[in-house]
Amino acid sequence: MPALTASCRHDTRSSRSFPRGPPPSRAKEILEERYASGELSAEEYRERLDHLR
Protein backbone atom coordinates (compact mmCIF):
# COMPACT_ATOMS: atom_id res chain seq x y z
CA MET A 1 0.00 0.00 0.00
CA PRO A 2 2.78 2.56 0.75
CA ALA A 3 4.22 2.00 -2.75
CA LEU A 4 0.86 2.82 -4.32
CA THR A 5 0.53 5.97 -2.22
CA ALA A 6 4.03 7.11 -3.17
CA SER A 7 3.28 6.43 -6.82
CA CYS A 8 0.09 8.51 -6.70
CA ARG A 9 1.92 11.35 -4.98
CA HIS A 10 4.67 11.28 -7.60
CA ASP A 11 2.14 11.44 -10.45
CA THR A 12 0.39 14.41 -8.87
CA ARG A 13 3.60 16.33 -8.34
CA SER A 14 5.02 15.65 -11.79
CA SER A 15 1.82 16.80 -13.52
CA ARG A 16 2.19 20.21 -11.88
CA SER A 17 5.51 20.81 -13.61
CA PHE A 18 3.96 20.78 -17.09
CA PRO A 19 2.27 23.90 -18.43
CA ARG A 20 -1.41 23.58 -19.16
CA GLY A 21 -2.78 24.06 -22.63
CA PRO A 22 -0.99 24.03 -25.95
CA PRO A 23 2.47 25.54 -26.34
CA PRO A 24 2.44 29.22 -27.33
CA SER A 25 3.26 28.46 -30.98
CA ARG A 26 0.24 26.15 -31.30
CA ALA A 27 -1.91 28.67 -29.43
CA LYS A 28 -0.93 31.30 -31.99
CA GLU A 29 -1.81 28.92 -34.84
CA ILE A 30 -5.24 28.32 -33.33
CA LEU A 31 -5.74 32.05 -32.88
CA GLU A 32 -4.80 32.68 -36.52
CA GLU A 33 -7.18 29.95 -37.68
CA ARG A 34 -10.05 31.42 -35.67
CA TYR A 35 -9.34 34.90 -37.04
CA ALA A 36 -9.09 33.60 -40.61
CA SER A 37 -12.42 31.79 -40.29
CA GLY A 38 -14.12 34.96 -39.07
CA GLU A 39 -14.71 33.66 -35.57
CA LEU A 40 -12.71 36.59 -34.10
CA SER A 41 -12.76 40.28 -34.99
CA ALA A 42 -9.47 42.08 -35.68
CA GLU A 43 -9.68 43.69 -32.25
CA GLU A 44 -10.25 40.35 -30.49
CA TYR A 45 -7.39 38.81 -32.46
CA ARG A 46 -4.95 41.57 -31.47
CA GLU A 47 -5.99 41.47 -27.81
CA ARG A 48 -5.56 37.72 -27.57
CA LEU A 49 -2.29 37.81 -29.47
CA ASP A 50 -0.98 40.36 -26.97
CA HIS A 51 -1.86 37.96 -24.13
CA LEU A 52 0.21 35.22 -25.76
CA ARG A 53 3.35 37.34 -25.89
C-alpha positions, -999 to +999 in steps of 0.1 A: +000+000+000+028+026+007+042+020-027+009+028-043+005+060-022+040+071-032+033+064-068+001+085-067+019+114-050+047+113-076+021+114-105+004+144-089+036+163-083+050+156-118+018+168-135+022+202-119+055+208-136+040+208-171+023+239-184-014+236-192-028+241-226-010+240-259+025+255-263+024+292-273+033+285-310+002+261-313-019+287-294-009+313-320-018+289-348-052+283-333-057+321-329-048+327-365-072+299-377-100+314-357-093+349-370-091+336-406-124+318-403-141+350-391-147+337-356-127+366-341-128+403-350-095+421-357-097+437-322-102+403-305-074+388-325-049+416-315-060+415-278-056+377-276-023+378-295-010+404-270-019+380-241+002+352-258+033+373-259 
